[in-house]
């Protein structure tokens, strides 16, 4: 006799939400009971259609948030974008938790491991909401997420000595279907000259807010005391116009970005998160190059030295592969998060979660 399914609501159907919706539907231990959407154009449409499947599921999307909370699901899979609405997203999460509903979320990313990254007044209300509702929250994805938490920690277990760990995303973003992230937040296509305004991502302190959680979680798991966490970046211009979807990145505007967030001890980088992002594979040839189409790399310098290259693709698109991985990791963790203690969870609080039931 099979165990009863956990009742799940999908919250948003954007790039990640469409894929987590598919992942929920695919998993035998989960029952989709509701879908929240932000637009009237999607309201009333079947979950199967919104997920891009060729069949109906029998669950219609709605803009009525309270109706979904009244269903009292076991878990909400929250994938609504929060890059430009952090405060509102945190309030949404607190509302779910106070209602006694467990949550797995792809944002706000600083909640992956906020300790030492943001002040207690931003963390404590989330924990209080979770404890008041007797519910759990886990925030994760692929980056920040399993590409730089479980992968480096797994490799570290085979080390005799560790000098430095570097976790890198090395990707061509030309097929990444999110104009707000590419052009508004990351600043591609913007002027780079003296006096030009920096995009949101490169404003002072934003990189350490977004990815400092990666460094702090690795430090905590490896028992490393850091002196500081630093950030720096480089940008390079497009040598000629580059077409990205319906946008054109003009010659001389930002087309390649490399940034580092580093955990420093004794004046030396010991834990590093690096992104190398290009809008064309021929840009910045002296920067780190991807394996294959691109993906994630973990390097451990010590004894022994390790280099792990994670290549990913969905229908031949590495950017879409990252979106699918983000969504699937969240959905895989739903049963473990439901069974976990109430409060704010991190990757090191959860057991190994697998693709159970997915082998066809």
C-alpha positions as CSV (number, residue, x, y, z in Angstrom):
1,X,0.0,0.0,0.0
2,X,1.5,3.3,-1.1
3,X,1.9,6.2,1.4
4,X,-0.6,9.1,1.0
5,X,0.6,11.9,-1.2
6,X,1.7,15.3,0.2
7,X,-0.7,18.1,-0.9
8,X,1.2,20.8,-2.7
9,X,0.5,24.3,-4.1
10,X,2.6,25.8,-6.9
11,X,3.1,29.6,-6.4
12,X,3.8,31.3,-9.7
13,X,4.3,30.0,-13.2
14,X,7.3,31.9,-14.6
15,X,10.5,30.4,-15.9
16,X,11.2,28.4,-12.8
17,X,7.5,27.9,-11.8
18,X,6.6,26.2,-15.0
19,X,9.3,23.7,-14.5
20,X,8.6,23.1,-10.8
21,X,4.9,22.6,-11.8
22,X,6.0,19.8,-14.2
23,X,8.2,18.3,-11.5
24,X,5.3,18.3,-8.9
25,X,3.1,16.6,-11.5
26,X,5.7,14.0,-12.2
27,X,6.3,12.9,-8.6
28,X,4.1,10.1,-7.3
29,X,4.4,11.2,-3.7
30,X,3.1,14.7,-4.4
31,X,-0.5,15.8,-5.2
32,X,-1.0,19.2,-6.9
33,X,-4.0,20.9,-5.3
34,X,-3.6,24.5,-6.4
35,X,-1.7,27.0,-8.6
36,X,-1.3,30.7,-7.9
37,X,-0.7,33.1,-10.8
38,X,-0.2,36.8,-10.8
39,X,-2.2,37.7,-13.9
40,X,-5.8,37.4,-14.9
41,X,-4.7,36.1,-18.3
42,X,-3.5,32.9,-16.7
43,X,-6.3,32.5,-14.1
44,X,-8.6,29.6,-14.9
45,X,-6.2,27.8,-17.1
46,X,-5.4,24.2,-16.3
47,X,-2.0,23.4,-14.6
48,X,-1.1,21.0,-17.4
49,X,-1.4,23.8,-20.0
50,X,0.6,26.2,-17.9
51,X,3.3,23.5,-17.4
52,X,3.5,23.0,-21.2
53,X,2.2,19.4,-21.0
54,X,-0.1,17.8,-23.6
55,X,-2.7,16.9,-21.1
56,X,-5.0,18.5,-18.5
57,X,-4.4,17.9,-14.8
58,X,-7.7,19.0,-13.5
59,X,-6.3,21.9,-11.3
60,X,-7.1,25.4,-12.5
61,X,-4.9,28.4,-11.7
62,X,-6.1,31.3,-9.6
63,X,-5.1,34.8,-8.5
64,X,-7.0,34.2,-5.2
65,X,-4.1,33.7,-2.7
66,X,-6.4,33.3,0.3
67,X,-8.3,30.5,-1.4
68,X,-5.1,28.6,-1.8
69,X,-4.1,29.1,1.8
70,X,-7.5,27.9,2.9
71,X,-6.7,24.6,1.2
72,X,-4.2,24.1,4.0
73,X,-1.7,22.3,1.7
74,X,1.3,20.5,3.2
75,X,3.7,22.6,1.3
76,X,3.9,25.6,-1.1
77,X,6.6,25.6,-3.9
78,X,7.3,29.3,-4.1
79,X,9.1,30.4,-7.2
80,X,7.9,34.0,-7.6
81,X,10.8,36.3,-8.6
82,X,12.0,38.4,-5.7
83,X,15.1,40.2,-7.1
84,X,13.3,43.5,-7.3
85,X,10.7,42.9,-4.5
86,X,12.7,41.4,-1.6
87,X,10.6,42.8,1.2
88,X,7.3,41.7,-0.4
89,X,8.6,38.2,-1.0
90,X,9.7,37.9,2.6
91,X,6.3,39.0,3.7
92,X,4.7,36.3,1.5
93,X,6.9,33.6,3.0
94,X,6.0,34.8,6.5
95,X,2.3,34.6,5.7
96,X,2.6,31.0,4.4
97,X,4.5,30.0,7.5
98,X,2.2,31.6,10.0
99,X,-0.7,29.7,8.3
100,X,1.2,26.5,9.2
101,X,2.2,25.7,5.6
102,X,5.7,24.4,4.9
103,X,7.6,26.2,2.1
104,X,10.3,25.5,-0.4
105,X,11.4,28.6,-2.3
106,X,13.8,29.7,-5.0
107,X,13.9,33.2,-3.5
108,X,14.9,35.5,-1.6
109,X,18.3,33.9,-2.1
110,X,19.9,35.4,1.0
111,X,17.7,33.1,3.1
112,X,19.6,30.0,1.9
113,X,22.0,30.7,4.8
114,X,21.5,34.2,6.1
115,X,23.6,33.9,9.2
116,X,26.5,36.4,9.1
117,X,25.2,37.8,5.8
118,X,22.1,39.8,6.9
119,X,21.3,41.3,10.3
120,X,19.2,39.4,12.8
121,X,16.3,41.8,12.4
122,X,15.8,40.3,8.9
123,X,16.2,36.7,10.0
124,X,14.3,36.6,13.3
125,X,10.8,37.5,12.0
126,X,11.0,34.7,9.4
127,X,12.0,32.2,12.1
128,X,9.3,33.5,14.5
129,X,6.7,33.1,11.8
130,X,7.8,29.5,11.1
131,X,7.8,28.6,14.8
132,X,4.4,30.2,15.3
133,X,2.9,28.2,12.5
134,X,4.9,25.0,13.3
135,X,6.2,25.1,9.7
136,X,9.5,24.9,7.9
137,X,11.1,27.0,5.2
138,X,13.9,26.0,2.8
139,X,15.3,28.4,0.2
140,X,17.5,26.9,-2.5
141,X,18.1,26.5,-6.2
142,X,21.1,25.6,-8.4
143,X,23.1,28.8,-7.6
144,X,22.9,29.7,-4.8
145,X,22.0,26.1,-4.2
146,X,23.3,22.6,-4.8
147,X,26.0,23.6,-7.3
148,X,27.7,25.4,-4.4
149,X,26.5,23.6,-1.3
150,X,26.2,19.8,-1.7
151,X,28.7,19.5,-4.6
152,X,31.7,21.1,-2.9
153,X,30.8,19.6,0.5
154,X,30.6,16.1,-1.0
155,X,34.0,16.6,-2.6
156,X,35.5,17.9,0.6
157,X,34.7,14.6,2.3
158,X,37.5,13.1,0.2
159,X,40.1,15.6,1.2
160,X,43.1,15.2,3.4
161,X,43.9,18.9,3.3
162,X,41.9,21.9,1.9
163,X,43.6,25.1,0.9
164,X,41.0,26.8,-1.2
165,X,37.5,26.0,-2.6
166,X,36.3,27.8,-5.7
167,X,32.7,27.3,-6.9
168,X,32.1,28.8,-10.4
169,X,29.2,29.4,-12.7
170,X,30.6,29.7,-16.3
171,X,27.8,30.2,-18.7
172,X,26.7,31.9,-22.0
173,X,23.5,33.8,-21.0
174,X,22.5,34.6,-24.6
175,X,19.6,32.1,-24.4
176,X,18.5,32.9,-20.9
177,X,14.9,34.0,-21.2
178,X,14.6,36.7,-18.5
179,X,15.1,40.3,-19.9
180,X,14.6,41.8,-16.4
181,X,17.5,39.9,-15.0
182,X,19.8,40.3,-18.0
183,X,19.3,44.0,-18.7
184,X,17.8,45.6,-15.5
185,X,19.5,43.6,-12.7
186,X,22.8,42.4,-14.3
187,X,23.1,45.5,-16.5
188,X,24.0,43.9,-19.9
189,X,23.5,46.4,-22.7
190,X,24.2,49.3,-20.4
191,X,26.9,52.0,-20.8
192,X,30.1,51.3,-18.9
193,X,31.9,54.6,-19.0
194,X,32.9,56.8,-16.1
195,X,29.8,58.2,-14.4
196,X,27.5,55.5,-15.8
197,X,25.1,54.2,-13.2
198,X,25.8,50.6,-12.0
199,X,23.0,48.1,-12.3
200,X,21.4,46.7,-9.2
201,X,23.5,43.5,-9.0
202,X,26.8,45.5,-8.9
203,X,25.7,48.1,-6.4
204,X,27.9,48.1,-3.3
205,X,27.0,45.1,-1.0
206,X,24.5,43.4,-3.3
207,X,26.8,40.6,-4.5
208,X,27.7,39.7,-0.9
209,X,24.0,39.9,0.0
210,X,23.0,37.5,-2.8
211,X,26.0,35.1,-2.6
212,X,27.4,35.7,0.8
213,X,25.1,32.9,1.9
214,X,27.1,30.5,-0.2
215,X,30.4,31.5,1.5
216,X,28.9,31.5,5.0
217,X,27.3,28.1,4.6
218,X,30.5,26.5,3.3
219,X,32.4,28.1,6.2
220,X,29.9,26.9,8.8
221,X,29.9,23.3,7.3
222,X,33.7,23.2,7.2
223,X,34.3,24.9,10.5
224,X,36.1,27.8,9.0
225,X,36.4,31.2,10.8
226,X,36.4,34.0,8.2
227,X,37.9,37.5,8.7
228,X,35.7,39.0,6.0
229,X,33.6,38.4,2.9
230,X,34.6,40.6,-0.1
231,X,33.3,41.2,-3.6
232,X,34.7,42.5,-6.9
233,X,33.8,42.4,-10.5
234,X,35.0,43.1,-14.1
235,X,32.9,44.0,-17.2
236,X,33.8,43.9,-20.9
237,X,32.0,45.6,-23.8
238,X,30.5,44.1,-26.9
239,X,32.9,44.5,-29.8
240,X,29.8,44.6,-32.2
241,X,26.0,44.5,-31.7
242,X,24.7,41.2,-30.2
243,X,21.1,40.2,-30.6
244,X,19.5,38.7,-27.5
245,X,15.9,37.8,-28.1
246,X,14.1,41.0,-29.0
247,X,16.9,43.1,-27.5
248,X,20.1,44.4,-29.1
249,X,23.2,44.8,-27.0
250,X,25.0,47.6,-28.8
251,X,28.7,47.8,-29.4
252,X,30.6,49.3,-26.5
253,X,27.9,48.4,-23.9
254,X,28.3,45.6,-21.2
255,X,28.3,42.1,-22.7
256,X,30.5,40.1,-20.3
257,X,30.6,40.0,-16.5
258,X,32.9,38.3,-14.1
259,X,32.4,38.7,-10.4
260,X,33.8,37.0,-7.2
261,X,32.5,36.8,-3.7
262,X,35.4,35.6,-1.4
263,X,35.7,34.4,2.1
264,X,39.0,35.7,3.4
265,X,41.1,34.4,6.3
266,X,44.6,35.6,7.1
267,X,44.6,37.8,4.1
268,X,44.0,34.8,1.7
269,X,40.9,33.7,-0.2
270,X,39.9,30.4,1.1
271,X,36.3,30.1,-0.1
272,X,35.3,31.7,-3.4
273,X,32.1,32.0,-5.4
274,X,32.7,33.2,-9.0
275,X,30.5,33.9,-12.0
276,X,31.7,34.2,-15.5
277,X,28.9,35.3,-17.7
278,X,29.1,36.0,-21.4
279,X,26.5,36.9,-24.0
280,X,28.7,35.4,-26.7
281,X,31.2,32.5,-26.4
282,X,34.1,34.5,-28.0
283,X,34.0,37.3,-25.5
284,X,36.7,37.5,-22.8
285,X,38.8,34.6,-24.1
286,X,41.3,34.9,-21.2
287,X,38.6,34.4,-18.5
288,X,37.8,30.8,-17.3
289,X,36.3,28.8,-20.1
290,X,33.4,26.4,-19.7
291,X,33.4,22.6,-20.2
292,X,31.1,22.0,-23.1
293,X,28.3,24.5,-23.4
294,X,28.8,25.7,-19.9
295,X,27.7,24.9,-16.4
296,X,29.2,24.8,-12.9
297,X,32.7,24.0,-11.7
298,X,33.9,23.1,-8.2
299,X,37.7,23.3,-7.6
300,X,39.3,22.2,-4.4
301,X,43.0,23.0,-4.0
302,X,44.7,20.8,-1.4
303,X,45.5,17.2,-1.2
304,X,44.2,15.8,-3.4
305,X,43.3,18.6,-5.9
306,X,39.8,18.2,-7.3
307,X,38.1,19.7,-10.3
308,X,34.4,18.8,-11.0
309,X,32.7,20.2,-14.1
310,X,28.9,19.9,-14.1
311,X,27.5,20.2,-17.6
312,X,23.8,20.6,-18.0
313,X,21.3,20.8,-20.8
314,X,17.6,20.7,-21.4
315,X,16.6,20.1,-25.1
316,X,20.1,21.3,-26.0
317,X,19.9,24.5,-24.0
318,X,22.3,24.8,-21.0
319,X,20.5,27.9,-19.6
320,X,17.2,26.0,-19.5
321,X,19.0,23.1,-17.9
322,X,19.8,25.4,-15.0
323,X,16.2,26.5,-14.7
324,X,15.0,22.8,-14.6
325,X,17.7,21.9,-12.1
326,X,16.6,24.8,-9.8
327,X,13.0,23.7,-9.9
328,X,13.6,20.0,-9.5
329,X,15.9,20.5,-6.5
330,X,13.1,22.3,-4.7
331,X,10.5,19.8,-5.5
332,X,12.8,16.9,-4.5
333,X,13.1,18.3,-1.1
334,X,9.4,18.8,-0.4
335,X,8.9,15.6,1.7
336,X,12.0,16.2,3.7
337,X,11.0,19.8,4.5
338,X,7.5,18.7,5.5
339,X,9.1,16.2,8.0
340,X,11.7,18.6,9.3
341,X,11.6,20.6,12.5
342,X,9.8,24.0,12.3
343,X,12.0,26.9,11.4
344,X,14.4,28.2,8.8
345,X,16.3,25.2,7.2
346,X,19.6,25.2,5.3
347,X,21.1,22.6,3.0
348,X,23.1,21.0,5.8
349,X,19.9,20.5,7.9
350,X,18.3,18.2,5.3
351,X,19.1,14.6,4.5
352,X,20.1,13.5,1.0
353,X,17.1,14.1,-1.3
354,X,16.9,12.1,-4.6
355,X,14.8,11.8,-7.7
356,X,12.8,9.1,-6.2
357,X,10.0,7.8,-8.5
358,X,11.4,9.5,-11.6
359,X,13.0,6.6,-13.3
360,X,10.9,5.7,-16.3
